[in-house]
Amino acid sequence: MGRWYLLDENKQPYRDPLNGGTPMTDEMRRVGRDTVGEVEISTVFLGLDHSWNGPRPVLYESMIFGGEHDQYQRRYHTWDE
């Protein structure tokens, strides 16, 4: 089974029928982006399952850029997490 996913119009992930061959723009991947002072927090849809054969796909990542926690990241299963 493929590990690549896309988002439908309701932001629900589904398996990419081209298994990673469907191009995605930055705008298609971006879930959220905030700036607090000089720190940026970015959340993106990864498109590739990062669970490494786990029971649920890990498809989202939040990362901090700048400040004391620069490069800190967390990954999530769902958009709502």
N, C-alpha and C positions, 0 to 999 in steps of 0.2 A: 504494500500500500504506500502511496505517496505521503510525504510529510509536508507538502506545500498547501497553503490555504489562501483563499481570497475572501473579501467581505461582500455580502450582498447589499442591496439598497437599504436594508433594515439593520445594517452593521452586524449581521450574523455570519460567522465564518462557515465556509464550505470548502471541501477539497478542490484544489485547482485541477481541472481535467487535463491540463497540459503539464502537470507536475513540475511547476516552477517556471514554465515557459511563458506565462502570461505577464507582460510588463506591468509594473505598478509605479505610479508617480509618488513623489514625496507627499503630495496632498492626499492621496488615497491611503497612505500609511499613517498619517498624523492623527492621533486621538486627541491630544491636548498639548499645549505649550504655555507655560507661565514664566514670568520673570518677577523675582522678589529681590529688590536691590540689584546687585550685580550677579545674582545666581539665576540660572535658567533651569527649569524642570520640564523635561520633555517626556511624553508618553507616546509610543508608536505601536502599530500593529506590525509584528515581525514578518508574518507571511510564512515563516518556516517553523514547524513545531520544534520547540526547544526542550521538550520533555524527555527526549531520547528514549522513545518507546515506552513512556510511562502510560498510565491508564487514561489520562486526560491531556489533550494538547496544551502546551504553554505557548501562547501566541502574542502576548503583549509585554512590553518592557517600559518601565519608567526609569529615567536616569537624571542625575543632578550634574550640572556643569558649572564649575566655579565654587568658590567658598570652601569652607571647612570640610564639606562632604563631597567634594569634587569626584566624579566618576562612580559614586554610589549608585547601585541599580537594584531593582526588584523586578521580577517577572511574574506574570499573572495568566490565569486560564481564560478569563472572560473580560469583555469590555467593561462590565460593571464593577469588577474588582478594583 
